[in-house]
């Protein structure tokens, strides 16, 4: 079988480890019968080891269990820059292509928290967390008038380093600040007319991570000045996300490219619609 899974952007500012949105940029994995294990990759991620250590191969073999996993061939394809490829979408795609009953669970197992896997599995805007030891997600309303412009600098920023930059203790005032901003954000994403630029402000992670990407605050401000309704880090970075109306996306994307150039940063800008379908499974021969 072949599975197609959308990329996801998590946190969205104040929704740290809780909110994510699926974007129309896809990872595809096929699992096909073969005489021995073979891994073939194209696009982003093609530089990963093409052997049993590849994440798609490991997840597919976990799903297949005692079935003849060595006689299957995972085939992975990504249409997303390597800097923004996240492990949960790839794990979800591999699990779905291998016939898993719950691809979401495999994505959560890889990432350790569920919001990225939930968006990639179910599509749309999601809130996700762990309740009584199990991952739980809920779809949230998302205004169809919205589009997302993602800025992907050629700047390495390991998730482990981004996590290590976070403070061990959060003041009560900062937690309350984020809760208020998250409420504004959820309301604004459901109706773009209510979306305030301040809705993506955050005191839990973005400012702490700015030392790892010093240009980020200026880029985020520049995106808002160029017409974004709001802007934030995408997950743990270094990618940045801008929210805009559909008609404003082309001009905002061009402005984002100029911002990268003005800050002497190489990188890529993409204008993406939200994906509302999540994981899609096809016969391996279907295109």
C-alpha positions, 0 to 999 in steps of 0.5 A: 500500500501507499500512504500520503500524509501532510506535514504539520506545524506545531505550537503556533505560538502559545499552543506549546505542545498542544496545537498543530495544523496540517499543511498541504505538503506531503510525505509518501511511503509505499510498502510493497512485497519484495524478496528482501528488505530494500529502502528507496528514497527520493526528495527530502530525506534521500540522504538518510541511511537506506537500510533497516535503520531508516525510520520508515523501515523501522516503523513498517517492520514494527507494524508487520510484527511476525509477518514477513517484514524482511520481504517488504520494501518501504519506499519513502518520498518527501516533498518537504525541505529536510529542515522541516521534515518531522519524524511523526508524519513519516512514522504515520505514513510508514505505519499506514502504508504497512497496514497499521490499525492506528497510525496515530499511535505510531506517530505519537510513539516516535515524537513523545507528544501527540500534536504533530502526529494528530495533525498529520493523521487527521488533518486540519487544526487540532488540539492534542494531549495525553489523558490517562496515559493515552493520546487524545486529539480534537479537531478545531474549527479552521477558517477556509479563508486562511493560508499559511506561508512558511519560511524555511531558513537553511539554518540547522537547529536541532530539536534537542537543542531547542528543547534544552533552551527552555526554562525549567520553571515557568512563572504563573504570570507567563502561564496565564499569558499563554492561556489567554493568547491561546484562546485568542488564537483558536478564536482567530483561526476559526474566523480570520476577522477575529485574528489578532497579531498578538494571538501568537505571542508566547512566553513559554518557548519562542523567546527562550529559543531566540538565542538559537536563531537571533534573526527570528524576532525581526523576521516575525515582525517583518512578516506581520508588517508585510501583511501577515495576520499573525506569525510564529515559530513553526514547532521548535524552528528554525522554520517560521509560520505566517498566517494570512488570507488566501488572496494575500499569500502570493505577496506575503511569500514574496515579502518573506523571500525579501526578508530572508535576503535582507537578513543574509539568510539562504532558505525557501518560502512556501505558500501552503493551504491547510490539509483537511484530510490527513492520512490517505491510503492507496493501493501501491500502484495508484498514483 
